[in-house]
Amino acid sequence: MRDVLPSVADIRAIYFKAQRKKNIIPQHANLTPKLNRRIVRLLDSIAAEKNPALIEEKRDELRDLLQAKKEHEDALFLQLRDDLEQRILNPPRSIRLRFREVDGRKVTVFNKTRPTLMLLDRFAALHLSRAFGVQTKGRDHCVRVLTNTFLISSRGGEARQGIIKMDLDTFYASVDHELLIAKIDGHAGVPRFVKQHVRLVLDAHARLFGNARGIPDGVPSSAVLAEIYLENFDSALRANPEVALFLRYVDDIVIVCEPERVDAISRQVDQLMRNDKLTKNELKSTQLVHPTAPATSFDYLGYKFKFEAKTSNLVAIDISDAKLQRYADAAVRMSKHADEIVCWASPNAVDTYLAMFEYLFRPHATADAGHGVRIVTGLAYSARFMRGAERNRPNFKKLLGLSKKEVGTRWGSVKTSALKGTTPLCGCCGVAIHRANELISLNDQPDVGFEIMRSVALAHADDDLRARVGSILWS
C-alpha cells in the first residue's frame, strides 16, 4: 500500500501541472502570492540597480525571500501529503456532483470543492496517467503538425491527399460507464483506491443525470478518463499503415491519408465509434479528396485551413468561423459597453475601454525580468498560426474591419477636433477627455492588421481592471 500513497514530490507535481500556465515565477506561484510579488519587484529592482553594493544587498534579500518561499511551500506540501494520505486510507462512501455556470456554459463539478477532494481527484488522475501511459498533445502541437503535413504535400505541382475531419458528438456525455470501468478494473497497475474513486465519480454522475453514461466536464480527472476511454480507438488508427497522420485533440479529429483510401478508413472509424458507443457530429465533420477542382477548406482547433482550386495546395490559414464569431461578439459587447459610458472624462471609463480594445487585439505578457514571460491573451496569441496573403484570410480581415469601424465611428470626430488644435472635451461635462491622445491613436494603430501577430507584448493591467474587462468581453 505504501508505494501507492502520495509523496511530497507527487504533491509538487500535481500543483505544478495545475498552475504552471498561470505562474509569474516558476513552480507553485499561487501558493505564496505575497512573497511572489515581493520577489518579482525585487528582481526588477536588481535589474535596474547600478550601484554594486546595493545590488549585493538586494541579492541577499532575494535569497532570504526565496528561502522563506521554499520553507512555506515545503511545510504546506507536507501537510497536504498527510491530509491526502488520510483521505485515501479513510475514503468517502459517496461523492456528489452539481451544475455550475462557467463563462455562460453549464458544467458538472464536485458539489463541494474541498481541497482534499480535488487533490485526491488529481492524484487519482496522476496514477491513471502513469498506468495507461497517457500523454496528451496540446492544441499548438496539433496545429503545427497538421500545418507541416499540408506544407510538405504542397511542395509538388499538386497536393494528393485525403482528409477526414470529424467531431465526436457530445463526447464527454457519451462515455459508457461499463466500458470505462472494465478498462480501469482490468489494469493491474491501477491502485484499488483509484478504481474506487473513479466508481464514486461515475456513480455521482449517473445519479445526477439518471443514466450510466458520461463523465463530468468540470472535474480534473475527466480529461485522463476520456483519454483512457479512447485508447483502443487511437491505437487502431495509429496502427493502420494507410493512415499517414492521425490527430485527436479531445473530440476533434483529423486523419490524412491517400485520397483513394478515404472511404475505407471512414468505415473503420465508424466501426471503432460503434465499439465505443460513440457517434459522429455530422455538422462538424467533412471529407476532402485532393486534388479537386473547387477550392476547399475546413476548420480545426480555431483555424480555417484553405486550399487552392485545382492544385489543392495549402494557400492560407485563417481564423475559424467559430473564432471569428467569438471575437466579433466580444467586439460588439465592447461597443455596447462604450455606448453606455456617459462621461469620457472619467479615468475609470476610459481605462476600461482602452484595456478592452488592447485585450481583444494585442498580446500581453508578464514583465520580462527573467521570471516567466508568457503571452496569454489577444489575437496575437490565439491566432498566431495564421499564414498566407490577406485576401485569403477573410475572417481575420472582417474582424479587423469591425474594430476599425468601432474606433473610427467613435473617435473620428475627436481626432478631427484635435488636429484643429482644439482640446477634445467630454460632451456631458465639458471636461477634457481622459487619455484623449491614446483614444485618437486607435484610429491609426499600425499594428492592427497582420502585423499585430508580431507586436510587442503589453504588460498586464492590474487584477481588478483585467477581471472587469474579462467579464465584459467574454461573459
C-alpha positions in Angstrom: 0.0 0.0 0.0 2.8 2.4 0.9 4.0 2.6 -2.7 0.7 4.0 -3.9 0.4 6.6 -1.2 1.4 10.2 -2.1 4.8 11.6 -1.7 5.7 15.2 -1.3 7.1 15.0 -4.9 3.7 13.8 -6.1 2.0 16.8 -4.5 4.5 19.2 -6.1 4.0 17.6 -9.5 0.2 18.0 -9.1 0.4 21.6 -8.2 3.0 22.4 -10.9 0.8 20.8 -13.6 -2.3 22.6 -12.4 -0.7 26.1 -12.1 2.3 26.3 -14.5 0.3 28.2 -17.1 -0.6 30.9 -14.6 2.7 31.4 -12.9 4.5 34.7 -12.5 7.6 32.9 -11.4 8.4 29.2 -11.7 6.6 26.5 -9.8 3.7 26.8 -7.4 3.4 30.6 -7.6 -0.2 30.6 -6.4 0.8 29.2 -3.1 2.8 32.2 -1.9 1.3 35.2 -3.8 2.5 37.9 -1.4 6.1 36.6 -1.4 6.0 36.2 -5.2 5.0 39.8 -5.7 7.9 40.9 -3.4 10.3 38.6 -5.3 9.2 39.9 -8.7 9.6 43.5 -7.5 13.0 42.7 -6.1 14.1 41.1 -9.4 13.0 44.1 -11.3 14.8 46.4 -8.8 18.1 44.4 -9.1 17.9 44.5 -12.9 17.6 48.3 -12.8 20.1 49.0 -10.0 23.5 50.4 -10.9 25.2 50.5 -7.5 27.2 47.3 -6.9 26.8 47.5 -3.2 23.1 47.9 -3.3 22.8 45.1 -5.9 24.6 42.7 -3.5 22.4 43.9 -0.6 19.2 43.2 -2.7 20.5 39.8 -3.7 20.9 38.9 -0.1 17.3 40.0 0.5 16.2 37.9 -2.5 18.0 34.8 -1.1 16.1 35.3 2.1 12.8 35.7 0.3 13.4 32.6 -1.8 14.3 30.6 1.3 11.1 31.8 3.0 9.1 30.8 0.0 10.7 27.3 -0.1 10.1 26.7 3.7 6.5 27.8 3.4 5.9 25.5 0.4 7.7 22.6 2.0 5.5 22.8 5.1 2.4 23.2 3.0 3.2 20.3 0.7 4.0 18.1 3.7 0.6 18.9 5.3 -1.2 18.3 2.0 0.5 15.0 1.7 -0.6 14.0 5.1 -4.2 15.1 4.5 -4.4 13.3 1.2 -3.0 10.1 2.8 -5.7 10.2 5.4 -8.3 10.7 2.7 -7.0 7.6 0.8 -6.9 5.5 4.0 -10.3 6.6 5.0 -12.2 7.1 1.7 -15.6 8.7 1.5 -18.6 6.5 0.9 -20.0 8.7 -1.8 -19.3 11.8 -3.9 -21.8 14.3 -5.0 -21.8 16.5 -8.2 -23.6 19.6 -9.1 -24.1 22.0 -12.0 -22.2 25.3 -12.2 -22.2 28.2 -14.7 -18.7 28.8 -16.2 -18.5 31.5 -18.9 -22.2 31.1 -19.7 -21.8 27.3 -20.0 -23.2 24.7 -17.6 -20.6 22.3 -16.4 -20.6 19.4 -13.9 -18.3 19.9 -10.9 -17.9 18.5 -7.4 -20.7 19.5 -5.1 -18.3 20.9 -2.5 -14.8 22.0 -3.7 -12.9 20.7 -0.7 -9.1 20.9 -1.2 -8.5 17.3 -0.2 -11.2 16.0 -2.6 -9.7 18.0 -5.5 -6.2 16.8 -4.5 -7.5 13.2 -4.4 -9.0 13.5 -7.8 -5.8 14.9 -9.3 -3.7 12.2 -7.6 -6.0 9.6 -9.0 -5.5 11.1 -12.4 -1.8 11.1 -11.9 -1.9 7.3 -11.2 -4.2 6.7 -14.2 -1.8 8.6 -16.5 1.2 6.6 -15.3 -0.6 3.3 -15.5 -2.0 3.8 -19.0 0.8 5.9 -20.4 -1.4 8.9 -21.1 0.5 11.6 -23.0 -1.9 14.2 -24.3 -0.9 16.6 -27.1 -1.8 20.2 -26.9 -3.6 22.4 -29.4 -0.4 24.0 -30.5 1.2 20.7 -31.3 -1.8 19.5 -33.3 -1.9 22.7 -35.4 1.8 22.7 -36.1 1.9 19.1 -37.2 -1.1 19.5 -39.4 0.3 22.6 -41.0 3.7 21.0 -41.7 1.9 18.0 -43.2 0.0 20.1 -45.6 3.1 22.2 -46.5 5.0 19.1 -47.3 2.2 17.8 -49.6 2.1 21.2 -51.3 5.7 21.2 -52.5 4.9 19.4 -55.7 2.7 20.5 -58.6 -0.5 19.5 -56.8 -1.4 18.0 -53.4 -2.6 14.4 -53.3 -4.3 13.7 -50.0 -7.5 12.6 -48.4 -8.6 14.5 -45.3 -11.2 13.2 -42.8 -12.2 15.9 -40.3 -14.7 14.7 -37.7 -16.0 15.7 -34.3 -17.3 13.2 -31.7 -20.9 14.2 -30.8 -21.3 15.1 -27.1 -18.2 13.1 -26.3 -18.0 13.5 -22.5 -21.7 12.9 -22.1 -21.5 9.7 -24.2 -18.8 7.8 -22.3 -20.2 4.4 -21.3 -19.6 3.7 -17.6 -19.5 -0.1 -18.0 -16.9 0.1 -20.8 -14.7 2.6 -18.9 -14.8 0.7 -15.6 -14.0 -2.5 -17.4 -10.8 -0.9 -18.8 -9.7 0.5 -15.5 -10.6 -2.5 -13.4 -8.8 -4.7 -15.9 -5.5 -2.9 -15.5 -3.3 -4.4 -12.7 -1.3 -1.2 -12.4 -4.2 0.9 -11.2 -4.4 1.0 -7.3 -7.6 0.0 -5.6 -8.3 3.4 -4.2 -8.1 4.9 -7.7 -10.6 2.4 -9.0 -12.9 3.2 -6.1 -12.6 6.9 -6.7 -13.5 6.5 -10.3 -16.5 4.5 -9.4 -17.7 7.1 -6.9 -17.3 9.8 -9.5 -19.2 7.9 -12.2 -21.9 6.9 -9.7 -22.4 10.5 -8.8 -22.7 11.4 -12.5 -25.3 8.6 -13.0 -27.4 9.9 -10.1 -27.3 13.5 -11.4 -28.2 12.6 -15.0 -30.2 9.5 -14.5 -28.2 7.2 -16.7 -24.9 5.3 -16.7 -23.2 7.5 -19.4 -21.0 10.5 -19.3 -18.1 11.9 -17.3 -18.2 15.3 -15.5 -16.7 18.0 -17.7 -15.7 20.2 -14.7 -13.7 17.5 -12.7 -9.9 17.3 -13.3 -9.6 13.5 -13.7 -12.2 13.5 -16.5 -9.5 14.6 -19.1 -7.5 11.4 -18.3 -10.6 9.2 -18.2 -11.5 10.5 -21.7 -8.1 9.6 -23.0 -8.3 6.1 -21.5 -11.7 5.6 -22.9 -10.4 6.3 -26.5 -7.2 4.3 -26.0 -8.3 1.5 -28.4 -9.8 4.0 -30.9 -6.5 5.9 -31.1 -4.3 2.7 -31.2 -6.2 1.2 -34.0 -6.0 4.2 -36.2 -2.3 4.9 -35.5 -1.6 1.2 -36.3 -3.3 1.5 -39.7 -0.4 1.7 -42.3 -2.8 3.6 -44.6 -3.2 6.5 -42.2 -0.4 9.0 -42.9 -1.4 11.3 -40.0 -3.9 10.9 -37.1 -4.5 13.8 -34.7 -7.0 14.0 -32.0 -7.5 16.8 -29.5 -10.2 15.7 -27.1 -13.1 15.1 -29.6 -11.7 17.0 -32.6 -10.1 14.5 -35.1 -8.2 14.9 -38.3 -6.9 12.0 -40.5 -4.7 12.4 -43.5 -4.3 9.5 -46.0 -4.1 8.7 -49.7 -7.1 10.1 -51.5 -8.4 6.6 -52.6 -8.3 5.3 -49.0 -10.8 7.9 -47.6 -13.8 5.7 -47.8 -12.2 2.6 -46.3 -10.7 4.5 -43.4 -14.0 6.3 -42.8 -15.7 2.9 -42.4 -13.0 1.8 -39.9 -13.6 5.0 -37.9 -17.4 4.3 -37.9 -16.8 0.8 -36.6 -14.5 2.0 -33.9 -17.0 4.5 -32.8 -19.7 1.9 -32.6 -17.4 -0.3 -30.5 -17.1 2.6 -28.0 -20.8 3.5 -28.3 -20.0 7.0 -29.7 -21.5 8.9 -32.6 -20.2 11.5 -35.1 -21.3 15.1 -35.2 -22.3 15.3 -38.8 -22.5 19.1 -38.8 -18.8 19.4 -37.8 -17.5 16.5 -39.9 -16.3 16.6 -43.5 -14.2 14.6 -46.0 -12.0 16.1 -48.7 -10.3 14.4 -51.6 -7.4 16.3 -53.2 -6.7 17.4 -55.8 -10.1 18.8 -56.7 -11.4 21.5 -59.0 -13.1 23.8 -56.5 -11.2 25.5 -53.6 -11.8 23.6 -50.3 -11.4 24.4 -46.6 -12.1 23.0 -43.2 -12.0 24.3 -39.6 -9.9 22.7 -36.9 -9.0 23.9 -33.4 -9.8 27.6 -34.1 -8.3 27.8 -37.6 -9.6 27.5 -41.1 -7.2 25.6 -43.4 -7.7 26.8 -47.0 -6.6 25.0 -50.2 -6.2 26.3 -53.7 -8.5 25.4 -56.6 -7.2 22.6 -58.9 -3.9 22.0 -57.2 -5.3 21.8 -53.6 -2.1 23.2 -52.2 -2.4 24.9 -48.8 -2.9 28.6 -49.6 -3.7 30.1 -46.2 -4.7 29.5 -42.6 -7.3 31.9 -41.4 -9.2 32.1 -38.0 -12.1 29.7 -38.0 -15.7 30.7 -38.3 -16.3 29.9 -34.6 -13.3 32.0 -33.5 -14.5 34.9 -35.8 -17.9 34.7 -34.1 -16.5 34.6 -30.6 -14.3 37.7 -31.2 -17.0 39.5 -33.1 -19.4 39.0 -30.2 -16.8 40.3 -27.8 -16.2 43.4 -30.1 -20.0 44.0 -30.1 -20.0 43.8 -26.2 -17.1 46.3 -26.1 -19.1 48.7 -28.4 -22.3 48.3 -26.3 -20.4 49.0 -23.1 -18.9 52.1 -24.7 -22.4 53.3 -25.7 -23.3 53.2 -22.0 -20.4 55.3 -20.9 -21.8 58.8 -20.2 -18.6 60.6 -19.2 -15.4 60.2 -21.2 -13.6 62.4 -18.7 -13.8 59.6 -16.2 -10.5 57.8 -15.8 -12.2 54.5 -14.9 -14.4 54.5 -18.0 -11.6 55.3 -20.4 -9.1 52.9 -18.8 -11.7 50.1 -19.1 -12.4 50.9 -22.8 -8.7 51.1 -23.8 -8.0 47.8 -21.9 -10.9 46.1 -23.6 -9.5 47.0 -27.0 -6.0 46.0 -26.1 -7.1 42.7 -24.6 -9.0 41.9 -27.8 -6.2 42.5 -30.2 -2.9 43.0 -28.6 -0.6 40.4 -26.9 0.0 40.6 -23.2 2.8 39.1 -21.1 4.2 39.2 -17.6 7.1 41.7 -17.2 10.4 40.3 -18.6 12.7 40.1 -15.6 13.8 36.6 -16.2 10.8 35.2 -14.3 8.4 33.8 -16.8 7.4 35.7 -19.9 4.1 34.2 -21.3 1.7 35.7 -23.8 -1.7 34.8 -22.6 -4.4 36.6 -24.5 -5.3 38.6 -27.6 -5.5 37.6 -31.2 -1.7 37.7 -31.4 -1.8 34.6 -29.1 -5.0 32.8 -30.2 -4.4 33.4 -34.0 -0.7 33.1 -34.1 -0.6 30.2 -36.6 -2.3 32.2 -39.4 -0.4 32.4 -42.7 -0.9 33.4 -46.3 -2.0 36.6 -48.1 -4.6 38.9 -46.5 -7.0 38.3 -49.4 -7.1 34.6 -48.4 -7.9 35.4 -44.8 -11.3 37.0 -45.0 -12.4 36.0 -41.4 -9.4 37.8 -39.9 -9.9 40.8 -42.2 -13.6 41.0 -41.3 -12.7 41.1 -37.6 -10.2 43.8 -38.0 -12.8 45.7 -40.1 -15.2 45.6 -37.1 -12.6 47.1 -34.8 -11.6 49.8 -37.2 -15.3 50.7 -37.7 -15.7 50.9 -33.9 -12.8 53.3 -33.3 -13.4 55.3 -36.5 -17.0 56.0 -35.8 -16.5 56.7 -32.1 -13.2 58.7 -32.2 -13.0 60.1 -35.8 -14.6 63.5 -34.8 -12.4 63.7 -31.7 -9.3 63.2 -33.9 -10.6 66.0 -36.3 -11.0 68.3 -33.3 -7.5 67.6 -32.0 -6.0 68.2 -35.5 -7.5 71.6 -35.5 -5.7 72.4 -32.2 -8.9 72.1 -30.1 -8.8 70.2 -26.8 -11.3 67.2 -27.1 -13.9 67.7 -24.4 -16.5 65.3 -23.0 -20.0 66.1 -24.2 -21.6 65.6 -20.8 -19.4 67.8 -18.6 -17.1 69.8 -20.8 -14.0 68.4 -19.2 -11.1 67.2 -21.3 -11.4 63.6 -22.4 -9.2 61.3 -20.3 -6.3 59.9 -22.3 -7.6 61.5 -25.5 -4.4 61.0 -27.5 -4.5 57.3 -26.8 -8.2 57.0 -27.9 -7.4 59.0 -31.0 -4.4 56.8 -31.8 -6.7 53.8 -32.0 -7.6 55.1 -35.5 -4.0 55.0 -36.7 -2.5 51.9 -34.9 -0.2 50.4 -37.5 -0.2 47.1 -35.7 -4.0 46.5 -36.0 -3.5 44.3 -39.0 -1.5 41.2 -39.7 1.5 42.9 -38.1 -0.3 42.6 -34.7 1.0 39.0 -34.6 4.5 40.4 -34.1 3.7 43.4 -32.0 5.5 43.9 -28.6 3.6 42.3 -25.8 2.0 44.8 -23.3 2.2 44.5 -19.6 -1.0 43.1 -18.0 -3.5 45.5 -16.4 -3.9 45.3 -12.7 -6.0 42.4 -11.5 -9.2 44.4 -10.9 -9.2 46.0 -14.3 -8.3 42.8 -16.0 -11.2 41.0 -14.3 -13.6 43.8 -15.2 -12.5 43.7 -18.9 -12.9 39.9 -19.0 -16.4 40.0 -17.6 -17.5 42.4 -20.3 -15.8 40.9 -23.3 -16.3 37.2 -22.7 -19.4 36.9 -20.5 
